[in-house]
Amino acid sequence: MTVDANAKTSGSSTAADDTPYAIEVQHIVKKYGDFIAVDDVSFNVKEGEIFGLLGPNGAGKSTLIRMMTTLIPITSGTAWVAGHDVAKEPNAARRMIGVIPQALTSDLDLTVEENLNIYAKLYDVPAKERKRSIDELLGLVDLTKWRDAQTKTLSGGMRRRLEIARGLVHHPKIFFLDEPTTGLDPVSRVAVWEMLGNIKSHRQLTILITTHYMDEADRLCDRIAIVDHGKLVALDSPMALKASVPGSNVIEAQFEDPPEDWEQRLHTLDEVTSVQHEGAGMYRVLTGNGSRTTTELVEMAVEAGVEVKSLSVQNTTLDDVFVHYTGRQLRDELQKAYAFVMPQSPGLRP
């Protein structure tokens, strides 16, 4: 696995398998004064691929998308989108892309169809083509029955589907989605995933998404780039990333009042590669042999007189990949961000 995967060489515009590149990002940097938001990031995205940028809030994912979509200038480095240098040919690049920001931006007082129609007009889509495209997209996002409904009457999931349809009304080749399912309930999230797969097959799109949801990246993406503190720390397929982590199984076990050296004792079990103490007696153990380590763990707990409150065994996840490459858990980073933005009410404990 390589961080600078498929690095562009002089004149190169295709991958090793002769698939053309839809996006080429080379040594891109974004600075705000002395703060480096994106630090020398390089990657390529093949045509027809779903490519994910995975990382916590503040990692630089949205900044990367904003540079690639011409919304903010690049400090140094280059980004090519559909064959166009976004710094030198911004207008040409914009006509080749669709962009869905994290915030919902459709006009609440317009109907579903009016939102799509006005956006198509902004892109000079001919009237006959506008009607055909809008009809097709309403069917793909399952909003045909609501085409005359005011947008403010839609649920959050339906509004997100409208946003996705709106971003495709001008037939872009590349589709950028920034945190596409943030704030949606689990059922709506799954519906958006299925809809994106359906749209991709109908429209022959290249899709780049940012997300902090492990299951979303695992389910949707052909390849994932893990971004942390503005740097690209790993890039590969979800399966290859998980295979790169030492230990094929994860044991999550909670103990009643374990001794202070319990983490060190768990490290001594056969084939254990990593132990993470998650608080409240909970430990996450990576091992190359889940059944053997589980047996030894239970025997050690019995001998030490430590009660096992819960125990489960599963395969390595993208959370383990994030820990392996960054030294901390993605969910911990998200909790910190949530605590930072949420005000504490008097008399309430966090």
C-alpha positions, 0 to 999 in steps of 0.5 A: 500500500502506498500513500501517494497512490498512482502518482502522476508522472510527466504526461500521465493521465491513466492508471496502470490498468489503462483506466483514465483518471477523472481527478489528479491531485499532486502535492496540494497545499492549503495554508491560512497564514501559518496554519496548514490545513492541507499538507502536501496531499497527492492522489488520483481517482479513476473514472467510474470509481467511488473514492472516499476521504475518511477522517474526523472533523477538521482533518482537511477533507472539506478543504480538499473538496473546496480546492478541487471544486474551485471554491477556494484557491490552492496555495501550492500544488495542482489539481486536475478535474476531468482534464482541466486544471482547476486553477487555470481553467476554473469555468471549464472544470465547474461545468464538468462537476456536480457538488453537494455541500454538507449543508442543505441549500435548496430553497425551502419556498420552492417546489422540488421541481422548481429547485431542479429547474432553476439550477438547470437554467443556471447551467444553460441546460436546454428546455427540452433536456431540462424536462427529460433530465428532471423527470429521470432524476426524480425517478432515480431519487424516488421523489416523483410523487413530491415534485410539486411539494414545497421543499420545506415540507420534506423530511431531512432524508428527502431533502438530501435526495433532492440536493443530490438530484439537483447536483446532477441536473446538468449531467456532470462527469464527476460528483463531489459529496461532502458528508452526504449523510450527516444528520440523517437517521440510519434508515435514511442513510442506507437509502442514500447509499443505495440511491448513490449506487443506482445513480452511478450505474445509470449516469456512469459517474465518478464519485468523491465523498468525504465522510467520518462514518466507517460503515459508509466508507466501507459500504460505498467506496472502491478506495479510501484515503485516510486524512488526518491533520491535513495529511494523507496517511493511508490509501487503498481499498477497504479490504486492503486497508483492513488487511494491512492492520496486524491482527485479523480479529478484534475482541471487545471485552468488558471486565469488572474492576480489572487491576491496574496492569490489566492492559499489560497482561492482555498484551502477553496473550498469544498473537495479540498485536494491539490493546486499547483501553476504552475506559469503564473496564472495556478493552479492544484487543487485536489478535491474529487468532480470535478463538485462541486469544478468547480462550486465553483471555477468559482463563486469565480472567478466571485465574485473576478473579476478574469478572468478564461482563461482556465479550465479542469477537469480530473482524478488523474494521476501518476503525482499527485501520484509523487507530493503526495509522493515526494512533487514536480512534476516529470516534474519540476525535468525533466525540471531542469535536462534538463536546467542543461545539455543544454548550454545557448547560448549568448543573449538567455533567458532560 
